[in-house]
Amino acid sequence: SNCQIIWETDEFKWQRFTSIPSSMWYVMINLLKEHPLAEFHETLLSRTLVCICCIFAMPLFALPSSILQCSLFDADQKDDAEEVARAGDAAHTRRMTYQADAAQLLELQAESQQKMRPGFATTILVFGSILAYFYYTARDTDHATFFTVPVHVSKTTLAYIDGTVAICFLCEYASRMSVGGGSYITSGYGLVDLLAWLPGLLHLCTYESMGEHHHEILCAACVLRIFKLERYLHSFRDMLDIVKENGGILGATLVLSMFLWMFFSTMLFLTEKHNPDDEMNDEVYGSVMRSLWSEIINLHGEWPWADYTPMGKAVGTVIGLFSIMLFCIPIGIFGEGFMERVRADRELSTEDDDFDRRPWQDGKLEPKARPGVFQMSLAWSGEEMEFLIHKVSLISLRRFGRVLPSRTGDAAEGKRSSVLEDMQQRSTTCCMRIFIRTSIGLLRCSSARCEPAPMVVATTFITAVATVEDWGGWKGRDTTTDVGKIFWVVDVLATVWFILEYILRIVATGWRHPVSLVGLCDLISIAAFAYTLDPKTRPEAFRPGYQDTHYLIDSVVLLRLLRVFSLESYFYAMHTLRCVLWLNKWPLARAGGALVSIWFVHATLLLSSMTVVGLSSRDGQD
């Protein structure tokens, strides 16, 4: 019934989901982590099937690439073992190189830690000038904001910022040149330092008189300052070493990839010449040169165009099953090489030997915490719990409603009072038994991962209900309907449950839970749940109008979803992530430095090329 899903041409009856063979092509693209027809999956069943494909089936298509990469690494390890067996102590393996590099890198890290202040100042100057340039390029657009705060960087402001940073780096350059002399000037670091101040100083001196074309180039040159961080992070140094150590595999992969690129570009040009889609037969595969551009994207796992002819789908299937994994080999090589360096670094480093990996919920007690409550709740036996229930029941009866015997001396009246008192004591004891047993269970769950299933199910269910759309005629937000009343009752019970759990967590852990991220998310989500219990505000909260004057109302659904962070008390996912980030802070910093550098430079080159082309065409028209 979906016209976009069953779309077909008049001449060829093979497009999209009109048959199982045509569907298999699009499913294979989905398994390759591409969904070019995602906007056309409009039914709940179709979207559910795609979700199942993404969660369970997609990882299976990554197995061939993993197997191929593991085979290559196993071959390298065998070569290293043969080298050791043949040369003995004189052997030189990749692992030894990584260990030597790690030892040298630790020395560089120690030097960098001693120069934290210069590195921190350099980072501020570099990113400050680059962000100023980025906001300058976004002037008079909707992107010239920092969150909701408008940021305007004029031509003069950018020139002064760029010039000030250039003067600071000029002073640094002069200082390093006085120490290093000619060797520093001709080094890579010296060239980067020169480019960090020379274009900026020219920009400051000539921004009023310079032509627009040259002005844009000088402004874009400030992005080259990002490479100054290489002195402290050594990101590209690691990448270059990995390329040297794996030059044979990378070279063979490069040659094979070039052959596949040319071959499949030509094949798809031939198969798509008669494609009824004008975009496919003209703009995408109109010539071999255009096919080269399209195919380099496909060979890296991206399929932005999906409506191929039957022969084109056959070629694309071969690409998806066999060729993409070859293009992914360099990714695996860099990843494995980097992890080898991380392991060698960790073996030699003693910086994090005393780091405690345990979360505070799992026995790592903090000052002023309350371990006694949790330990007592775990140690209570059945008899001790029954004794506690009996004592609490007696105290409740004495304070809040014990039936007194009659003062008239009437035996019958006294007997009747005794019976009433016994009934009241039994009912109170029963209520106390339910409350105390539930509280003890929650105390145990609040301090450890003990029986987490009920809490996990309740949390997941409630957060799912918070995002349920109005399917069909069910109006889940309107409390006047039956479904709306059910959702409202569920929210009431959930709110009471969450409040009780929050209180018991405070009792069990003291101040630690309220000031933690999980505790803050719990408190905010409880407030959001309580706000949506009012039938008057409930429809507006779930269907906000997104007005500038109602930020909190528009964010109620998001605040309710913060409840999902309570799962941290059972799975410690965020704590594990924090430990991983801390233990690998230096490798991640080096990898992040390379990533940000390439990201900024690539974005600037794309913008500069478009700007230069636009200015040239404008000059030609003039």
C-alpha positions in Angstrom: 0.0 0.0 0.0 3.0 2.3 0.3 3.5 3.9 -3.1 7.1 4.7 -2.4 7.9 1.2 -1.4 6.3 -0.5 -4.4 7.4 2.1 -6.9 8.1 0.7 -10.3 8.7 2.0 -13.8 6.6 1.3 -16.9 9.3 -0.5 -18.8 11.0 -2.5 -16.0 9.0 -4.3 -13.3 11.8 -4.8 -10.9 12.1 -1.7 -8.7 12.2 -1.8 -4.9 9.9 -4.2 -2.9 7.8 -5.6 -5.8 9.4 -9.2 -5.5 11.6 -11.2 -3.2 14.7 -10.8 -5.5 14.3 -7.0 -5.6 13.7 -7.0 -1.8 16.9 -9.0 -1.2 19.0 -6.2 -2.8 17.7 -3.6 -0.4 17.9 -5.9 2.6 21.6 -6.6 1.7 22.2 -2.8 1.7 20.5 -2.6 5.1 22.8 -5.3 6.4 25.7 -3.2 5.2 24.6 -0.5 7.6 22.9 1.6 4.9 19.3 2.6 4.7 18.7 4.8 1.6 15.0 4.1 1.7 14.6 4.8 5.5 12.0 7.5 5.0 9.8 5.2 3.0 9.3 2.7 5.8 6.1 4.1 7.2 4.3 1.2 8.8 5.0 -0.2 12.2 5.7 -3.7 10.9 8.2 -2.5 8.3 10.1 -0.4 10.9 10.1 -3.2 13.4 11.6 -5.6 10.8 14.3 -3.0 10.0 15.1 -2.5 13.7 15.5 -6.3 14.1 17.8 -6.3 11.1 19.9 -3.5 12.6 20.2 -5.1 16.1 20.6 -8.8 15.3 21.5 -9.4 11.7 23.8 -6.5 10.8 26.7 -7.7 13.1 26.8 -10.9 11.1 27.8 -9.1 8.0 30.9 -7.7 9.8 32.2 -11.3 10.5 33.9 -11.8 7.0 35.8 -8.5 7.4 36.8 -9.5 11.0 37.9 -13.0 9.9 40.0 -11.6 7.0 41.7 -9.0 9.3 42.3 -11.6 12.0 43.9 -13.9 9.4 46.2 -11.1 8.3 47.3 -10.3 11.9 47.8 -14.0 12.6 50.1 -14.2 9.6 52.0 -11.2 11.0 52.4 -12.9 14.3 53.6 -16.1 12.7 56.2 -14.1 10.7 57.4 -12.5 14.0 57.6 -15.9 15.6 59.7 -17.3 12.7 61.9 -14.2 12.9 62.5 -14.8 16.6 63.2 -18.5 15.9 65.6 -17.7 13.1 67.5 -14.7 14.5 67.3 -15.3 18.2 68.3 -12.3 20.3 69.1 -10.3 17.1 65.4 -10.6 16.0 63.5 -7.4 15.4 59.7 -7.9 15.4 56.8 -5.5 15.2 56.0 -6.1 18.9 59.5 -5.1 19.9 59.1 -2.0 17.8 55.9 -1.1 19.6 57.5 -1.6 23.0 60.5 0.6 22.1 58.1 3.2 20.7 56.0 3.0 23.9 59.1 3.5 26.1 60.0 6.5 24.0 56.5 7.8 24.1 56.3 7.5 27.9 59.3 9.8 28.0 57.6 12.2 25.7 54.5 12.1 27.8 56.5 12.8 30.9 58.0 15.8 29.2 54.5 16.9 28.0 53.1 16.6 31.5 55.9 18.9 32.7 54.8 21.4 30.1 51.1 21.2 30.7 50.7 25.0 31.1 52.2 25.9 27.7 50.2 23.1 26.1 47.0 24.2 27.7 47.7 27.8 26.6 48.5 26.7 23.1 45.2 24.7 23.0 43.2 27.7 24.0 44.8 30.0 21.5 44.5 27.4 18.7 40.9 26.5 19.2 39.9 30.1 20.0 41.2 31.4 16.7 39.8 28.5 14.7 36.3 28.7 16.3 36.3 32.5 15.6 37.0 31.7 11.9 34.3 29.1 11.9 31.7 31.5 13.2 33.0 34.2 10.8 32.1 31.8 7.9 28.7 31.2 9.5 27.8 34.9 9.7 24.3 35.8 8.5 23.2 32.2 8.7 21.2 30.1 11.2 24.4 28.4 12.3 25.9 31.5 13.9 24.8 30.5 17.4 26.3 28.8 20.4 23.4 26.7 21.5 20.8 29.5 21.6 23.2 32.4 22.0 23.9 34.3 18.7 27.5 34.8 17.9 28.6 37.4 15.4 32.2 37.6 14.3 32.8 40.5 11.9 35.7 40.8 9.4 37.5 43.3 11.7 37.0 41.1 14.8 38.4 38.1 13.1 41.4 40.0 11.9 42.2 41.3 15.5 41.7 37.8 17.0 43.8 36.2 14.3 46.5 38.8 14.6 46.7 38.6 18.4 47.1 34.8 18.3 49.7 35.2 15.5 51.8 37.6 17.7 51.7 35.1 20.6 52.9 32.3 18.3 55.5 34.6 16.8 57.0 35.2 20.3 57.1 31.4 20.8 58.7 30.9 17.4 61.4 33.4 18.2 62.1 31.7 21.6 62.3 28.2 20.1 64.5 29.5 17.2 67.0 31.1 19.7 67.3 27.7 21.4 67.1 25.3 18.4 68.7 27.4 15.7 68.7 26.1 12.1 67.7 22.5 13.0 64.5 23.8 14.5 63.7 26.1 11.5 64.0 23.2 9.0 62.1 20.6 11.2 58.5 19.8 10.8 57.6 21.5 14.1 59.4 24.6 12.9 57.4 24.7 9.7 54.1 24.2 11.6 55.1 27.0 14.0 55.9 29.3 11.1 52.5 28.7 9.4 50.9 29.3 12.8 51.9 33.0 12.9 52.9 34.2 9.4 49.4 34.1 7.6 47.7 35.6 10.7 50.1 38.5 10.8 49.6 39.2 7.1 45.9 39.0 7.7 46.0 41.6 10.4 48.1 44.0 8.4 46.2 43.7 5.1 42.6 42.7 5.8 41.3 46.1 4.8 43.1 46.4 1.4 43.4 42.8 0.4 41.1 41.3 -2.2 38.3 39.0 -1.2 39.9 35.9 -2.8 43.2 36.3 -1.0 41.5 37.3 2.2 39.5 34.0 2.4 42.8 32.1 1.9 44.5 33.9 4.7 41.6 33.4 7.0 41.5 29.7 6.3 45.2 29.4 7.0 44.5 29.7 10.8 43.2 26.1 10.7 46.7 24.9 10.1 47.4 25.9 13.8 45.7 22.7 14.8 48.9 20.8 13.9 50.7 22.6 16.7 49.1 20.2 19.1 51.2 17.4 17.5 54.1 18.6 19.7 52.1 17.5 22.8 50.0 14.6 21.5 52.2 12.9 18.9 49.1 11.7 17.0 50.5 11.6 13.4 53.8 10.2 14.7 52.0 7.1 15.7 50.1 6.9 12.4 53.3 7.2 10.4 55.0 4.5 12.5 52.0 2.1 11.9 52.3 2.8 8.1 56.0 2.0 8.2 55.5 -1.2 10.1 52.6 -2.4 7.9 53.8 -1.0 4.6 53.6 -4.4 2.8 50.0 -5.1 3.7 48.9 -1.5 3.1 50.7 -1.4 -0.3 49.1 -4.7 -1.5 45.7 -3.5 -0.3 46.2 -0.2 -2.1 47.0 -1.9 -5.4 44.1 -4.3 -5.1 41.7 -1.5 -4.1 42.7 0.6 -7.1 42.0 -2.4 -9.4 38.6 -3.0 -7.8 37.7 0.6 -8.0 38.4 0.9 -11.7 36.8 -2.4 -12.5 33.5 -1.9 -10.7 33.2 1.7 -11.8 33.4 0.5 -15.4 30.9 -2.3 -14.8 28.3 -0.1 -13.2 28.7 2.5 -16.0 27.8 -0.2 -18.5 24.9 -1.6 -16.4 23.3 1.8 -15.6 23.4 3.4 -19.1 19.7 2.4 -19.6 18.5 2.9 -16.1 15.0 4.6 -16.3 16.0 6.8 -13.4 17.5 10.0 -14.9 19.7 10.7 -11.9 21.3 7.2 -12.1 21.9 7.1 -15.8 23.1 10.7 -16.1 24.4 12.4 -12.9 25.6 9.3 -11.1 26.8 6.9 -13.8 26.7 9.1 -16.9 30.4 8.5 -17.6 33.3 6.5 -16.3 34.7 9.5 -14.5 31.3 10.0 -12.7 31.2 6.3 -11.9 34.6 6.6 -10.2 33.2 9.2 -7.8 30.1 7.1 -7.1 32.0 3.8 -6.7 34.6 5.1 -4.3 31.7 5.8 -2.0 30.0 2.4 -2.5 33.3 0.6 -1.9 33.5 2.2 1.5 30.1 0.8 2.5 28.0 3.8 1.6 25.0 3.4 -0.8 23.3 6.8 -1.2 21.9 5.6 -4.5 19.9 2.4 -4.5 17.7 2.1 -7.6 19.9 0.0 -9.8 19.0 -2.1 -12.8 18.9 -5.9 -12.3 22.5 -6.3 -13.6 23.6 -3.3 -11.5 22.1 -5.0 -8.4 24.1 -8.1 -9.2 27.3 -6.2 -9.5 26.4 -4.3 -6.3 25.8 -7.6 -4.5 29.3 -8.8 -5.4 30.7 -5.4 -4.2 28.8 -5.8 -0.9 29.7 -9.4 -0.2 33.4 -9.5 -1.3 34.9 -6.1 -2.1 33.9 -3.8 0.8 35.8 -5.9 3.2 39.0 -5.4 1.2 38.6 -1.6 1.5 38.1 -2.0 5.3 41.5 -3.7 5.8 43.4 -0.4 6.4 40.9 0.4 9.2 41.7 -2.9 10.9 45.4 -2.4 10.4 45.4 1.1 12.0 43.1 -0.1 14.8 45.2 -3.2 15.6 48.4 -1.2 15.4 47.1 1.4 17.7 45.9 -1.2 20.2 49.3 -2.8 20.1 50.8 0.5 21.1 48.2 0.9 23.8 49.0 -2.5 25.3 52.7 -1.9 25.1 52.1 1.5 26.7 50.1 0.0 29.5 52.7 -2.7 30.2 55.4 -0.1 30.8 53.4 2.6 32.4 52.8 2.6 36.2 50.6 5.7 36.3 47.3 4.0 36.8 48.4 1.0 39.0 46.6 2.4 42.0 43.4 3.3 40.1 40.3 1.7 41.7 38.0 0.3 39.1 35.2 -0.5 41.4 32.0 1.6 41.4 30.9 3.2 44.6 27.7 1.1 44.5 29.7 -2.1 44.6 31.5 -1.8 47.9 33.9 1.1 47.4 32.7 3.2 50.3 33.2 6.9 50.3 33.7 9.2 53.4 30.4 9.8 55.3 28.7 7.0 53.4 26.4 4.6 55.3 27.6 1.0 54.9 25.8 -0.2 58.0 22.3 -0.1 56.6 23.2 -2.1 53.5 25.3 -4.6 55.5 22.6 -5.0 58.1 19.9 -5.6 55.4 22.0 -8.3 53.8 22.8 -9.9 57.1 19.2 -10.1 58.4 17.9 -13.6 58.7 14.2 -14.6 58.6 13.9 -14.7 62.4 15.5 -11.3 62.8 13.2 -9.8 60.2 10.1 -11.3 61.9 11.3 -9.8 65.2 11.8 -6.4 63.6 8.3 -6.6 62.1 6.8 -7.5 65.5 8.5 -4.7 67.2 7.5 -2.1 64.6 3.9 -3.3 64.8 3.8 -2.9 68.6 5.2 0.6 68.4 2.7 1.5 65.7 -0.2 0.2 67.8 0.9 2.0 70.9 1.4 5.3 69.1 -1.4 5.4 66.5 -4.4 3.5 67.6 -4.2 0.8 70.2 -7.7 -0.2 71.4 -7.9 0.3 75.2 -9.9 -2.0 77.4 -13.1 -0.7 78.9 -13.0 1.2 82.2 -16.5 0.1 83.3 -15.3 -3.3 84.3 -17.7 -5.0 82.0 -16.2 -8.4 81.2 -18.0 -8.8 77.9 -16.9 -5.3 76.7 -13.3 -6.0 77.8 -13.3 -9.3 75.9 -14.7 -7.5 72.8 -12.0 -4.9 73.0 -9.3 -7.6 73.3 -10.6 -9.2 70.1 -10.6 -5.9 68.3 -7.1 -5.2 69.5 -5.9 -8.6 68.3 -7.4 -8.0 64.9 -5.9 -4.6 64.6 -2.5 -6.0 65.7 -2.7 -8.7 63.0 -3.7 -6.3 60.3 -0.9 -3.9 61.3 1.6 -6.7 61.4 0.6 -7.8 58.0 1.0 -4.3 56.5 4.3 -3.8 58.2 5.5 -7.2 56.9 4.7 -6.2 53.4 6.3 -2.8 53.7 9.5 -3.9 55.5 10.1 -6.9 53.2 9.7 -4.6 50.2 11.9 -2.0 51.8 14.6 -4.5 52.6 14.5 -5.9 49.1 14.8 -2.4 47.7 17.7 -1.6 50.0 19.5 -4.6 48.7 18.8 -3.6 45.1 19.7 0.0 45.9 23.2 -0.9 47.0 24.1 -3.8 44.8 23.1 -5.6 41.7 20.9 -7.9 43.6 17.8 -9.1 41.7 17.8 -6.2 39.3 15.2 -7.7 36.9 12.1 -6.1 38.4 13.6 -2.7 38.5 15.1 -3.0 35.0 11.7 -4.2 33.6 9.8 -1.4 35.4 12.2 1.3 34.3 12.4 0.1 30.7 8.6 -0.2 30.5 7.9 3.2 31.9 10.4 5.0 29.7 8.9 3.2 26.7 5.4 4.3 27.7 6.8 7.8 27.9 7.6 7.8 24.2 4.6 5.8 22.8 2.9 7.6 20.0 -0.9 7.7 19.4 -1.2 4.6 17.3 -4.5 4.4 15.4 -7.3 5.8 17.4 -5.6 5.3 20.8 -5.1 8.6 22.5 -2.6 7.7 25.3 -2.2 11.3 26.5 -5.9 12.0 26.9 -7.1 10.9 30.3 -10.8 10.9 29.1 -10.2 7.8 27.0 -9.8 4.3 28.4 -6.2 3.9 27.1 -5.3 7.3 28.5 -6.6 6.3 31.9 -4.5 3.2 31.8 -1.4 5.2 31.0 -2.2 7.7 33.7 -2.6 4.9 36.3 0.7 3.4 35.1 2.4 6.8 35.6 0.9 7.2 39.1 2.2 3.8 40.2 5.6 4.4 38.5 5.9 7.8 40.3 5.2 6.2 43.7 7.6 3.4 42.9 10.4 5.7 41.8 10.0 8.0 44.9 10.1 5.0 47.2 13.2 3.7 45.5 14.9 7.1 45.6 14.3 7.5 49.3 15.6 4.0 50.0 18.7 4.6 48.0 19.4 7.7 50.1 18.9 5.6 53.2 21.2 2.9 51.9 24.0 5.1 50.5 23.8 8.4 52.3 24.8 11.5 50.4 26.5 9.5 47.6 23.4 8.8 45.5 21.7 12.3 45.6 24.9 14.0 44.4 25.7 11.4 41.7 24.6 11.8 38.1 22.2 8.8 38.5 20.7 10.5 41.5 20.2 13.8 39.8 18.7 12.1 36.8 16.4 10.2 39.1 15.2 13.4 40.9 14.7 15.3 37.6 12.8 12.4 36.1 10.6 12.0 39.1 9.7 15.7 39.0 8.8 15.3 35.3 6.7 12.3 36.0 4.9 14.2 38.8 4.2 17.1 36.4 2.6 14.9 33.8 0.1 13.4 36.4 -2.0 16.5 36.2 -4.7 15.8 33.6 -4.7 19.5 32.6 -1.0 19.8 31.9 -0.6 16.2 30.6 -1.7 16.7 26.9 0.5 19.8 26.5 3.5 18.2 28.2 3.4 15.2 25.8 2.5 17.2 22.8 4.4 20.5 23.2 4.1 23.4 20.9 7.8 24.1 21.1 7.5 27.8 21.9 10.5 29.9 23.0 8.8 30.8 26.2 8.1 27.2 27.3 11.4 25.5 27.3 10.7 23.4 30.4 7.3 22.3 29.2 8.7 21.4 25.8 11.4 19.3 27.5 9.1 17.2 29.8 9.3 14.1 27.6 13.1 14.3 27.5 13.2 14.8 31.3 11.1 11.7 31.8 13.5 9.7 29.6 16.3 10.6 32.1 14.8 7.7 34.1 16.7 5.3 31.9 19.9 6.4 33.7 18.7 4.5 36.7 19.9 1.4 34.9 23.4 2.5 35.8 22.8 1.2 39.3 22.6 -2.3 37.9 24.9 -2.5 34.9 27.6 0.2 35.7 27.8 1.1 32.1 28.8 4.8 32.6 31.2 3.8 35.3 32.8 1.3 33.0 33.0 3.9 30.2 34.6 6.3 32.6 37.2 3.8 33.7 38.0 3.0 30.0 38.3 6.6 29.2 40.6 7.3 32.1 42.8 4.3 31.6 43.2 5.1 27.9 43.3 8.9 28.2 46.6 9.3 26.4 45.9 7.0 23.5 42.4 8.5 23.1 43.9 12.0 23.2 46.4 11.1 20.5 43.7 9.5 18.3 41.3 12.4 19.0 44.0 14.9 18.1 44.5 13.3 14.7 40.7 13.0 14.2 40.0 16.7 15.0 42.9 17.9 12.9 41.8 16.0 9.8 38.2 17.0 10.5 38.9 20.7 10.7 41.3 20.8 7.7 38.9 18.8 5.5 35.9 21.0 6.3 38.0 24.1 5.6 39.3 22.8 2.3 35.8 22.0 1.2 34.5 25.4 2.1 37.6 27.2 0.6 37.2 25.3 -2.6 33.6 26.2 -2.9 34.3 29.8 -2.0 37.1 30.1 -4.5 35.0 28.6 -7.3 32.2 31.0 -6.4 34.5 34.0 -6.4 36.1 33.0 -9.7 32.7 32.5 -11.4 31.6 35.9 -10.0 34.7 37.6 -11.4 34.1 35.9 -14.8 30.6 37.2 -14.9 31.8 40.7 -14.1 
